[in-house]
Amino acid sequence: MNKRILRGGLLLVLCFIADIGISIFPVQAVEKKPQDIIIFNNQKASRGKADMPPARFSHSIHNKKLKCKDCHPSVFKEKKGANIVTMKKNINGEYCGKCHNGQFVWDMSACRRCHV
């Protein structure tokens, strides 16, 4: 009988702790996976004049050689809509142009590598 009361009391305490949001077990942070393909669909007017589709970015391709901290938050802010990426900024060494400048990797002259 005493074991039954003890178990019931323990169960009640655990339910109470869970209900108020206290964790008695260590919680490990789960790494948030980024969206793999990002389509830069801004600058429609200028892209329309150039007959250029939106640029596509693949996290999985870049993550083969880079770590998240290589680009975030120093090059790109991790918030949708926070980075106004334009070709002018890229050519001037901002955003993608930080690496895609012909010194580290291919330059911005290969339009169809991103605009597909």
C-alpha positions in Angstrom: 0.0 0.0 0.0 2.8 2.5 0.9 4.6 1.8 -2.4 1.4 2.5 -4.3 1.0 5.9 -2.5 4.7 6.7 -3.1 4.4 5.9 -6.8 1.2 8.0 -7.1 2.8 10.9 -5.3 5.9 10.7 -7.4 3.8 10.6 -10.6 1.8 13.6 -9.4 5.0 15.6 -8.7 6.5 14.7 -12.1 3.2 15.7 -13.9 3.3 19.0 -11.9 6.9 19.7 -12.9 6.2 18.9 -16.5 3.1 21.1 -16.5 4.9 24.2 -15.2 7.7 23.7 -17.7 10.6 22.7 -15.4 12.9 20.1 -16.8 14.6 17.8 -14.4 16.5 16.1 -17.3 19.3 17.8 -19.2 18.0 19.2 -22.5 20.4 19.2 -25.5 20.0 21.9 -28.1 18.9 20.6 -31.4 20.7 22.3 -34.3 18.2 24.0 -36.5 18.7 22.9 -40.1 18.5 25.7 -42.6 16.2 25.7 -45.6 18.3 24.1 -48.3 17.3 26.0 -51.4 16.7 29.7 -51.1 15.3 31.6 -54.1 16.2 35.3 -54.2 13.1 36.6 -55.8 13.6 40.3 -55.2 14.7 42.9 -57.8 12.0 41.8 -60.2 12.1 44.9 -62.3 15.9 44.9 -63.0 15.8 41.1 -63.5 13.0 41.6 -66.0 15.0 44.1 -68.0 17.9 41.6 -68.1 15.6 38.6 -68.8 17.1 36.9 -65.8 15.4 34.3 -63.6 15.8 34.6 -59.8 19.0 33.4 -58.2 19.0 30.1 -56.3 21.2 29.4 -53.3 21.9 25.9 -52.0 23.0 25.5 -48.4 23.9 21.8 -48.9 26.4 22.7 -51.7 28.0 25.5 -49.7 28.1 23.4 -46.5 30.4 20.9 -48.2 33.3 23.3 -47.7 31.9 26.0 -45.3 30.6 26.2 -41.8 27.5 28.2 -40.8 29.8 30.7 -39.0 31.7 31.5 -42.2 28.7 33.4 -43.5 26.4 34.0 -40.5 25.9 36.6 -39.2 28.9 38.5 -40.7 27.9 38.2 -44.4 24.2 37.2 -44.2 21.7 37.9 -41.4 19.8 34.8 -40.4 16.3 36.3 -40.9 14.1 36.1 -43.9 14.0 39.4 -45.7 16.9 40.9 -43.8 19.4 40.7 -46.7 18.6 42.8 -49.7 20.9 41.1 -52.2 21.5 42.8 -55.5 24.0 42.2 -58.3 25.5 45.6 -57.7 26.2 44.7 -54.0 27.5 41.3 -55.0 29.9 42.8 -57.6 31.0 45.3 -54.9 32.0 42.4 -52.7 29.0 42.2 -50.4 26.9 39.1 -49.8 27.7 36.4 -52.4 30.4 38.6 -53.9 32.4 38.2 -50.6 33.6 34.9 -51.9 32.4 34.7 -55.5 34.9 37.3 -56.8 37.3 35.2 -58.9 39.9 34.9 -56.1 38.3 32.4 -53.7 35.8 30.8 -56.2 34.3 31.6 -59.6 33.2 35.2 -60.1 29.9 36.8 -60.9 30.3 36.6 -64.7 28.8 33.0 -64.7 25.2 34.2 -64.5 23.5 30.8 -65.1 25.3 29.1 -62.2 22.9 30.9 -59.9 20.2 32.3 -62.1 18.5 29.1 -63.2 
